[in-house]
Amino acid sequence: MMRRKLVAGNWKMHGLKADLGEVRAIAAAVPAEVDAALCVPFTLIAGAADAAGALPIGAQDVHQSDKGAHTGCISAAMLVEAGALLTIVGHSERRADQHETDAQVKAKAEAAQKAGLRVILCIGETLEERDAGLAEQVVTGQVAASLPDGASADWLALAYEPVWAIGTGRTPTEADVAAMHGAIRAKLRELIGDEAERVQILYGGSVNGSNAVALLGCEDVDGALVGGASLTAEKFVPIIEAAASLSR
Ligand code: 13P
């Protein structure tokens, strides 16, 4: 099964209007062989969507309710109106900082899909969990508990992001990445059958221009979710190029 590679940037809490030039430069550099996307702060979605041309712009979170008394939250319909085509859900920073549970992540993914957004659902173990030999159990448990009802590759991708690899410059070995992605796909197969073969499983955590070919070339790795190295075209385009080179 040949899955297209997807390279998505997660700008986290970075980005002002002054940075829209980077969005334009990234958008101009995406080759036909790969899919790319940029998930920016809520405040930058409309501006980025205007600047991005064919490059899909996304959010980094969404509320699970359509509307209501949820001060400071943003609904899926609001994201769509602002110009978003996708959203991340379940990022480990939100699971840790905002105490988001698997059940909430599942509900967020379902709300996003209902509004017509694509979804990148994040999973990943902490260092303590890996050191305790629990990494696969934790991650496949997150898949089982947060996978939205009706999950389909038409709108859902997963991103395996080991918490200890995010922003640290550390990455798992290629063998560990391949093993985890294989375990995630096996769990998906259990849950959604043959559809599992079509679902893109991205790797995230300290991806850069130097390690992208090795990480994206691993078995069952269908792209990358990139934080720090997605903030400028200079750093992000080489990762997109790496994905394209593996698709030619
Ligand atoms: P870094 O690429 O900065 O390690 O961040 C990864 C990440 O959390 C993307 O969602």
py3Dmol code that shows the C-alpha trace and the ligand (Angstrom):
import py3Dmol

protein = """\
ATOM      1  CA  MET A   1       0.000   0.000   0.000  1.00  0.00           C
ATOM      2  CA  MET A   2       1.548   3.300  -1.138  1.00  0.00           C
ATOM      3  CA  ARG A   3       0.397   6.081   1.155  1.00  0.00           C
ATOM      4  CA  ARG A   4       1.163   9.703   0.267  1.00  0.00           C
ATOM      5  CA  LYS A   5       3.493  11.406   2.685  1.00  0.00           C
ATOM      6  CA  LEU A   6       2.169  14.304   4.754  1.00  0.00           C
ATOM      7  CA  VAL A   7       4.483  16.851   6.338  1.00  0.00           C
ATOM      8  CA  ALA A   8       2.614  19.093   8.768  1.00  0.00           C
ATOM      9  CA  GLY A   9       4.027  21.996  10.739  1.00  0.00           C
ATOM     10  CA  ASN A  10       2.849  22.831  14.233  1.00  0.00           C
ATOM     11  CA  TRP A  11       3.723  26.424  15.037  1.00  0.00           C
ATOM     12  CA  LYS A  12       2.532  26.029  18.669  1.00  0.00           C
ATOM     13  CA  MET A  13       2.441  29.475  20.357  1.00  0.00           C
ATOM     14  CA  HIS A  14       4.571  31.149  17.710  1.00  0.00           C
ATOM     15  CA  GLY A  15       3.602  33.413  14.861  1.00  0.00           C
ATOM     16  CA  LEU A  16       2.409  36.955  14.283  1.00  0.00           C
ATOM     17  CA  LYS A  17       1.314  38.655  11.058  1.00  0.00           C
ATOM     18  CA  ALA A  18       4.957  39.526  10.484  1.00  0.00           C
ATOM     19  CA  ASP A  19       5.592  35.807   9.963  1.00  0.00           C
ATOM     20  CA  LEU A  20       3.142  35.377   7.081  1.00  0.00           C
ATOM     21  CA  GLY A  21       6.062  35.722   4.677  1.00  0.00           C
ATOM     22  CA  GLU A  22       7.267  32.341   5.959  1.00  0.00           C
ATOM     23  CA  VAL A  23       3.837  30.858   5.219  1.00  0.00           C
ATOM     24  CA  ARG A  24       4.062  32.190   1.659  1.00  0.00           C
ATOM     25  CA  ALA A  25       7.587  30.864   1.188  1.00  0.00           C
ATOM     26  CA  ILE A  26       6.664  27.426   2.533  1.00  0.00           C
ATOM     27  CA  ALA A  27       3.527  27.278   0.376  1.00  0.00           C
ATOM     28  CA  ALA A  28       5.531  28.104  -2.725  1.00  0.00           C
ATOM     29  CA  ALA A  29       7.954  25.240  -2.128  1.00  0.00           C
ATOM     30  CA  VAL A  30       5.675  22.200  -1.771  1.00  0.00           C
ATOM     31  CA  PRO A  31       6.360  19.668  -4.560  1.00  0.00           C
ATOM     32  CA  ALA A  32       3.511  17.733  -6.146  1.00  0.00           C
ATOM     33  CA  GLU A  33       4.652  14.394  -4.672  1.00  0.00           C
ATOM     34  CA  VAL A  34       3.804  15.266  -1.055  1.00  0.00           C
ATOM     35  CA  ASP A  35       1.082  16.823   1.044  1.00  0.00           C
ATOM     36  CA  ALA A  36       1.996  19.597   3.454  1.00  0.00           C
ATOM     37  CA  ALA A  37       0.044  21.644   5.975  1.00  0.00           C
ATOM     38  CA  LEU A  38       0.696  24.296   8.611  1.00  0.00           C
ATOM     39  CA  CYS A  39      -1.125  24.408  11.944  1.00  0.00           C
ATOM     40  CA  VAL A  40      -0.873  27.945  13.284  1.00  0.00           C
ATOM     41  CA  PRO A  41      -2.266  29.784  16.336  1.00  0.00           C
ATOM     42  CA  PHE A  42      -6.007  30.605  16.149  1.00  0.00           C
ATOM     43  CA  THR A  43      -5.242  34.304  15.626  1.00  0.00           C
ATOM     44  CA  LEU A  44      -3.185  33.597  12.523  1.00  0.00           C
ATOM     45  CA  ILE A  45      -5.519  31.133  10.760  1.00  0.00           C
ATOM     46  CA  ALA A  46      -7.378  33.673   8.614  1.00  0.00           C
ATOM     47  CA  GLY A  47      -4.235  35.542   7.607  1.00  0.00           C
ATOM     48  CA  ALA A  48      -2.312  32.355   6.940  1.00  0.00           C
ATOM     49  CA  ALA A  49      -5.168  30.889   4.898  1.00  0.00           C
ATOM     50  CA  ASP A  50      -5.127  34.046   2.740  1.00  0.00           C
ATOM     51  CA  ALA A  51      -1.369  33.855   2.336  1.00  0.00           C
ATOM     52  CA  ALA A  52      -1.063  30.118   1.820  1.00  0.00           C
ATOM     53  CA  GLY A  53      -2.688  29.543  -1.558  1.00  0.00           C
ATOM     54  CA  ALA A  54      -3.018  25.767  -1.946  1.00  0.00           C
ATOM     55  CA  LEU A  55      -1.181  24.950   1.308  1.00  0.00           C
ATOM     56  CA  PRO A  56      -3.778  23.787   3.853  1.00  0.00           C
ATOM     57  CA  ILE A  57      -3.848  25.797   7.069  1.00  0.00           C
ATOM     58  CA  GLY A  58      -4.976  24.189  10.290  1.00  0.00           C
ATOM     59  CA  ALA A  59      -5.534  24.784  13.986  1.00  0.00           C
ATOM     60  CA  GLN A  60      -3.816  23.098  16.922  1.00  0.00           C
ATOM     61  CA  ASP A  61      -6.909  22.310  18.981  1.00  0.00           C
ATOM     62  CA  VAL A  62     -10.695  22.534  18.809  1.00  0.00           C
ATOM     63  CA  HIS A  63     -13.462  22.357  21.396  1.00  0.00           C
ATOM     64  CA  GLN A  64     -15.717  19.316  21.317  1.00  0.00           C
ATOM     65  CA  SER A  65     -18.968  21.324  21.610  1.00  0.00           C
ATOM     66  CA  ASP A  66     -20.689  23.179  18.779  1.00  0.00           C
ATOM     67  CA  LYS A  67     -21.192  26.282  20.925  1.00  0.00           C
ATOM     68  CA  GLY A  68     -21.859  27.266  24.509  1.00  0.00           C
ATOM     69  CA  ALA A  69     -20.448  28.741  27.684  1.00  0.00           C
ATOM     70  CA  HIS A  70     -16.805  27.751  27.200  1.00  0.00           C
ATOM     71  CA  THR A  71     -14.800  30.897  27.795  1.00  0.00           C
ATOM     72  CA  GLY A  72     -11.691  31.082  25.657  1.00  0.00           C
ATOM     73  CA  CYS A  73     -12.496  28.046  23.529  1.00  0.00           C
ATOM     74  CA  ILE A  74     -12.953  27.764  19.760  1.00  0.00           C
ATOM     75  CA  SER A  75     -15.457  25.549  17.923  1.00  0.00           C
ATOM     76  CA  ALA A  76     -14.890  23.582  14.746  1.00  0.00           C
ATOM     77  CA  ALA A  77     -17.329  25.809  12.825  1.00  0.00           C
ATOM     78  CA  MET A  78     -15.294  28.849  13.912  1.00  0.00           C
ATOM     79  CA  LEU A  79     -12.138  27.220  12.579  1.00  0.00           C
ATOM     80  CA  VAL A  80     -13.812  26.445   9.266  1.00  0.00           C
ATOM     81  CA  GLU A  81     -15.072  30.026   8.991  1.00  0.00           C
ATOM     82  CA  ALA A  82     -11.569  31.340   9.654  1.00  0.00           C
ATOM     83  CA  GLY A  83     -10.233  29.243   6.773  1.00  0.00           C
ATOM     84  CA  ALA A  84      -8.869  26.156   8.524  1.00  0.00           C
ATOM     85  CA  LEU A  85      -8.999  22.847   6.665  1.00  0.00           C
ATOM     86  CA  LEU A  86      -7.652  20.688   9.473  1.00  0.00           C
ATOM     87  CA  THR A  87      -6.827  20.607  13.151  1.00  0.00           C
ATOM     88  CA  ILE A  88      -4.460  18.815  15.470  1.00  0.00           C
ATOM     89  CA  VAL A  89      -6.094  17.171  18.504  1.00  0.00           C
ATOM     90  CA  GLY A  90      -4.564  15.466  21.520  1.00  0.00           C
ATOM     91  CA  HIS A  91      -1.117  17.031  21.345  1.00  0.00           C
ATOM     92  CA  SER A  92       0.919  15.928  24.370  1.00  0.00           C
ATOM     93  CA  GLU A  93       1.370  19.552  25.430  1.00  0.00           C
ATOM     94  CA  ARG A  94      -2.420  19.839  25.739  1.00  0.00           C
ATOM     95  CA  ARG A  95      -2.756  16.409  27.334  1.00  0.00           C
ATOM     96  CA  ALA A  96      -0.196  17.573  29.942  1.00  0.00           C
ATOM     97  CA  ASP A  97      -0.925  21.307  30.352  1.00  0.00           C
ATOM     98  CA  GLN A  98      -4.718  21.229  29.898  1.00  0.00           C
ATOM     99  CA  HIS A  99      -5.167  17.702  31.299  1.00  0.00           C
ATOM    100  CA  GLU A 100      -6.987  16.528  28.172  1.00  0.00           C
ATOM    101  CA  THR A 101      -8.159  12.930  28.375  1.00  0.00           C
ATOM    102  CA  ASP A 102      -8.459  10.316  25.635  1.00  0.00           C
ATOM    103  CA  ALA A 103     -12.247  10.702  25.808  1.00  0.00           C
ATOM    104  CA  GLN A 104     -11.989  14.452  25.234  1.00  0.00           C
ATOM    105  CA  VAL A 105      -9.538  13.965  22.386  1.00  0.00           C
ATOM    106  CA  LYS A 106     -11.948  11.504  20.752  1.00  0.00           C
ATOM    107  CA  ALA A 107     -14.839  13.971  21.127  1.00  0.00           C
ATOM    108  CA  LYS A 108     -12.723  16.780  19.673  1.00  0.00           C
ATOM    109  CA  ALA A 109     -11.795  14.671  16.657  1.00  0.00           C
ATOM    110  CA  GLU A 110     -15.446  13.784  16.076  1.00  0.00           C
ATOM    111  CA  ALA A 111     -16.544  17.436  16.369  1.00  0.00           C
ATOM    112  CA  ALA A 112     -13.860  18.496  13.907  1.00  0.00           C
ATOM    113  CA  GLN A 113     -14.837  15.839  11.377  1.00  0.00           C
ATOM    114  CA  LYS A 114     -18.511  16.768  11.670  1.00  0.00           C
ATOM    115  CA  ALA A 115     -17.622  20.327  10.671  1.00  0.00           C
ATOM    116  CA  GLY A 116     -15.613  19.122   7.683  1.00  0.00           C
ATOM    117  CA  LEU A 117     -12.102  19.410   9.073  1.00  0.00           C
ATOM    118  CA  ARG A 118      -9.336  16.876   8.610  1.00  0.00           C
ATOM    119  CA  VAL A 119      -7.772  15.727  11.878  1.00  0.00           C
ATOM    120  CA  ILE A 120      -4.252  14.905  13.032  1.00  0.00           C
ATOM    121  CA  LEU A 121      -4.614  12.975  16.298  1.00  0.00           C
ATOM    122  CA  CYS A 122      -1.477  12.827  18.460  1.00  0.00           C
ATOM    123  CA  ILE A 123      -0.336  10.018  20.721  1.00  0.00           C
ATOM    124  CA  GLY A 124       2.951   9.316  22.475  1.00  0.00           C
ATOM    125  CA  GLU A 125       4.579   8.028  25.640  1.00  0.00           C
ATOM    126  CA  THR A 126       6.595   9.859  28.300  1.00  0.00           C
ATOM    127  CA  LEU A 127      10.191   8.949  29.110  1.00  0.00           C
ATOM    128  CA  GLU A 128       9.104   7.316  32.364  1.00  0.00           C
ATOM    129  CA  GLU A 129       6.666   5.122  30.449  1.00  0.00           C
ATOM    130  CA  ARG A 130       9.340   4.154  27.898  1.00  0.00           C
ATOM    131  CA  ASP A 131      11.896   3.424  30.604  1.00  0.00           C
ATOM    132  CA  ALA A 132       9.336   1.221  32.333  1.00  0.00           C
ATOM    133  CA  GLY A 133       8.881  -0.773  29.120  1.00  0.00           C
ATOM    134  CA  LEU A 134       5.329   0.491  28.729  1.00  0.00           C
ATOM    135  CA  ALA A 135       5.682   2.585  25.551  1.00  0.00           C
ATOM    136  CA  GLU A 136       3.730   0.332  23.158  1.00  0.00           C
ATOM    137  CA  GLN A 137       1.067  -0.411  25.725  1.00  0.00           C
ATOM    138  CA  VAL A 138       0.544   3.283  26.486  1.00  0.00           C
ATOM    139  CA  VAL A 139       0.491   4.383  22.854  1.00  0.00           C
ATOM    140  CA  THR A 140      -1.782   1.628  21.554  1.00  0.00           C
ATOM    141  CA  GLY A 141      -4.006   2.280  24.567  1.00  0.00           C
ATOM    142  CA  GLN A 142      -4.242   5.938  23.528  1.00  0.00           C
ATOM    143  CA  VAL A 143      -5.137   4.843  19.984  1.00  0.00           C
ATOM    144  CA  ALA A 144      -7.914   2.582  21.242  1.00  0.00           C
ATOM    145  CA  ALA A 145      -9.336   5.171  23.642  1.00  0.00           C
ATOM    146  CA  SER A 146      -9.094   8.296  21.485  1.00  0.00           C
ATOM    147  CA  LEU A 147      -9.844   6.972  18.002  1.00  0.00           C
ATOM    148  CA  PRO A 148     -12.986   8.773  16.789  1.00  0.00           C
ATOM    149  CA  ASP A 149     -16.073   6.796  15.781  1.00  0.00           C
ATOM    150  CA  GLY A 150     -16.172   6.242  12.033  1.00  0.00           C
ATOM    151  CA  ALA A 151     -12.422   6.826  11.747  1.00  0.00           C
ATOM    152  CA  SER A 152     -11.404   6.963   8.109  1.00  0.00           C
ATOM    153  CA  ALA A 153      -8.224   7.831   6.268  1.00  0.00           C
ATOM    154  CA  ASP A 154     -10.338  10.249   4.247  1.00  0.00           C
ATOM    155  CA  TRP A 155     -10.092  12.695   7.141  1.00  0.00           C
ATOM    156  CA  LEU A 156      -7.918  11.234   9.904  1.00  0.00           C
ATOM    157  CA  ALA A 157      -4.153  10.902  10.336  1.00  0.00           C
ATOM    158  CA  LEU A 158      -2.319   9.864  13.490  1.00  0.00           C
ATOM    159  CA  ALA A 159       0.916  11.400  14.757  1.00  0.00           C
ATOM    160  CA  TYR A 160       3.206   9.382  17.013  1.00  0.00           C
ATOM    161  CA  GLU A 161       5.119  11.912  19.090  1.00  0.00           C
ATOM    162  CA  PRO A 162       7.173  10.493  21.963  1.00  0.00           C
ATOM    163  CA  VAL A 163       6.964  13.212  24.611  1.00  0.00           C
ATOM    164  CA  TRP A 164      10.680  12.947  25.395  1.00  0.00           C
ATOM    165  CA  ALA A 165      11.602  13.628  21.766  1.00  0.00           C
ATOM    166  CA  ILE A 166       9.618  16.876  21.485  1.00  0.00           C
ATOM    167  CA  GLY A 167      11.862  19.920  21.389  1.00  0.00           C
ATOM    168  CA  THR A 168      14.790  18.011  22.888  1.00  0.00           C
ATOM    169  CA  GLY A 169      16.895  17.151  19.848  1.00  0.00           C
ATOM    170  CA  ARG A 170      16.560  13.485  20.857  1.00  0.00           C
ATOM    171  CA  THR A 171      14.852  10.995  18.571  1.00  0.00           C
ATOM    172  CA  PRO A 172      14.094   7.288  18.891  1.00  0.00           C
ATOM    173  CA  THR A 173      16.205   4.905  16.824  1.00  0.00           C
ATOM    174  CA  GLU A 174      14.846   4.031  13.406  1.00  0.00           C
ATOM    175  CA  ALA A 175      14.141   0.511  14.702  1.00  0.00           C
ATOM    176  CA  ASP A 176      12.099   1.932  17.603  1.00  0.00           C
ATOM    177  CA  VAL A 177      10.160   4.228  15.273  1.00  0.00           C
ATOM    178  CA  ALA A 178       9.370   1.382  12.880  1.00  0.00           C
ATOM    179  CA  ALA A 179       8.356  -0.909  15.761  1.00  0.00           C
ATOM    180  CA  MET A 180       6.020   1.675  17.272  1.00  0.00           C
ATOM    181  CA  HIS A 181       4.444   2.631  13.956  1.00  0.00           C
ATOM    182  CA  GLY A 182       3.933  -1.072  13.224  1.00  0.00           C
ATOM    183  CA  ALA A 183       2.271  -1.530  16.610  1.00  0.00           C
ATOM    184  CA  ILE A 184       0.020   1.477  15.984  1.00  0.00           C
ATOM    185  CA  ARG A 185      -1.027   0.126  12.594  1.00  0.00           C
ATOM    186  CA  ALA A 186      -1.689  -3.318  14.074  1.00  0.00           C
ATOM    187  CA  LYS A 187      -3.938  -1.722  16.704  1.00  0.00           C
ATOM    188  CA  LEU A 188      -5.703   0.274  13.973  1.00  0.00           C
ATOM    189  CA  ARG A 189      -6.250  -2.945  12.012  1.00  0.00           C
ATOM    190  CA  GLU A 190      -7.902  -4.455  15.079  1.00  0.00           C
ATOM    191  CA  LEU A 191     -10.164  -1.416  15.396  1.00  0.00           C
ATOM    192  CA  ILE A 192     -11.036  -0.481  11.801  1.00  0.00           C
ATOM    193  CA  GLY A 193      -9.916  -3.438   9.691  1.00  0.00           C
ATOM    194  CA  ASP A 194      -8.510  -2.850   6.211  1.00  0.00           C
ATOM    195  CA  GLU A 195      -9.044   0.907   6.468  1.00  0.00           C
ATOM    196  CA  ALA A 196      -5.960   0.881   8.718  1.00  0.00           C
ATOM    197  CA  GLU A 197      -3.747   0.401   5.656  1.00  0.00           C
ATOM    198  CA  ARG A 198      -4.803   3.787   4.275  1.00  0.00           C
ATOM    199  CA  VAL A 199      -4.323   5.838   7.457  1.00  0.00           C
ATOM    200  CA  GLN A 200      -1.236   8.051   7.464  1.00  0.00           C
ATOM    201  CA  ILE A 201       0.833   7.662  10.634  1.00  0.00           C
ATOM    202  CA  LEU A 202       3.190  10.608  11.071  1.00  0.00           C
ATOM    203  CA  TYR A 203       6.251  10.731  13.301  1.00  0.00           C
ATOM    204  CA  GLY A 204       6.874  13.856  15.394  1.00  0.00           C
ATOM    205  CA  GLY A 205       9.637  14.919  17.780  1.00  0.00           C
ATOM    206  CA  SER A 206      12.842  16.787  16.845  1.00  0.00           C
ATOM    207  CA  VAL A 207      12.459  16.196  13.112  1.00  0.00           C
ATOM    208  CA  ASN A 208      14.857  18.376  11.129  1.00  0.00           C
ATOM    209  CA  GLY A 209      16.419  18.618   7.696  1.00  0.00           C
ATOM    210  CA  SER A 210      19.234  16.267   8.672  1.00  0.00           C
ATOM    211  CA  ASN A 211      17.230  13.385  10.138  1.00  0.00           C
ATOM    212  CA  ALA A 212      14.089  13.612   7.990  1.00  0.00           C
ATOM    213  CA  VAL A 213      15.085  11.094   5.314  1.00  0.00           C
ATOM    214  CA  ALA A 214      16.012   8.479   7.935  1.00  0.00           C
ATOM    215  CA  LEU A 215      12.871   8.995  10.045  1.00  0.00           C
ATOM    216  CA  LEU A 216      10.442   9.338   7.150  1.00  0.00           C
ATOM    217  CA  GLY A 217      12.001   6.346   5.439  1.00  0.00           C
ATOM    218  CA  CYS A 218      11.087   3.999   8.297  1.00  0.00           C
ATOM    219  CA  GLU A 219       8.495   1.297   7.700  1.00  0.00           C
ATOM    220  CA  ASP A 220       4.952   2.554   8.379  1.00  0.00           C
ATOM    221  CA  VAL A 221       6.035   6.211   8.680  1.00  0.00           C
ATOM    222  CA  ASP A 222       3.876   8.295   6.370  1.00  0.00           C
ATOM    223  CA  GLY A 223       5.137  11.761   7.144  1.00  0.00           C
ATOM    224  CA  ALA A 224       6.103  14.093   9.948  1.00  0.00           C
ATOM    225  CA  LEU A 225       4.596  16.516  12.412  1.00  0.00           C
ATOM    226  CA  VAL A 226       7.200  19.204  12.912  1.00  0.00           C
ATOM    227  CA  GLY A 227       7.412  21.837  15.625  1.00  0.00           C
ATOM    228  CA  GLY A 228      10.478  24.076  15.869  1.00  0.00           C
ATOM    229  CA  ALA A 229      11.780  23.304  12.403  1.00  0.00           C
ATOM    230  CA  SER A 230       8.476  24.327  10.783  1.00  0.00           C
ATOM    231  CA  LEU A 231       8.723  27.981  11.813  1.00  0.00           C
ATOM    232  CA  THR A 232      10.778  29.111   8.834  1.00  0.00           C
ATOM    233  CA  ALA A 233      10.873  28.087   5.195  1.00  0.00           C
ATOM    234  CA  GLU A 234      14.633  27.702   5.507  1.00  0.00           C
ATOM    235  CA  LYS A 235      14.227  24.879   8.027  1.00  0.00           C
ATOM    236  CA  PHE A 236      10.877  23.412   6.966  1.00  0.00           C
ATOM    237  CA  VAL A 237      11.305  23.156   3.202  1.00  0.00           C
ATOM    238  CA  PRO A 238      14.221  20.667   3.457  1.00  0.00           C
ATOM    239  CA  ILE A 239      11.935  18.345   5.480  1.00  0.00           C
ATOM    240  CA  ILE A 240       9.206  18.613   2.851  1.00  0.00           C
ATOM    241  CA  GLU A 241      11.865  17.956   0.190  1.00  0.00           C
ATOM    242  CA  ALA A 242      13.062  14.893   2.107  1.00  0.00           C
ATOM    243  CA  ALA A 243       9.528  13.499   2.080  1.00  0.00           C
ATOM    244  CA  ALA A 244       9.243  14.234  -1.633  1.00  0.00           C
ATOM    245  CA  SER A 245      12.546  12.505  -2.370  1.00  0.00           C
ATOM    246  CA  LEU A 246      11.221   9.339  -0.729  1.00  0.00           C
ATOM    247  CA  SER A 247       8.091   9.516  -2.884  1.00  0.00           C
ATOM    248  CA  ARG A 248       9.810   9.738  -6.273  1.00  0.00           C
TER     249      ARG A 248
END
"""
ligand_1 = """\
10
13P
P 9.605 19.620 17.700
O 9.682 19.327 16.219
O 9.941 21.042 18.027
O 10.349 18.613 18.507
O 8.052 19.471 18.104
C 7.364 18.344 17.717
C 5.923 18.566 17.981
O 5.497 18.603 19.129
C 5.044 18.767 16.826
O 3.708 18.710 17.205
"""
view = py3Dmol.view(width=600, height=400)
view.addModel(protein, "pdb")
view.setStyle({"model": 0}, {"cartoon": {"style": "trace"}})
view.addModel(ligand_1, "xyz")
view.setStyle({"model": 1}, {"stick": {}})
view.zoomTo()
view.show()
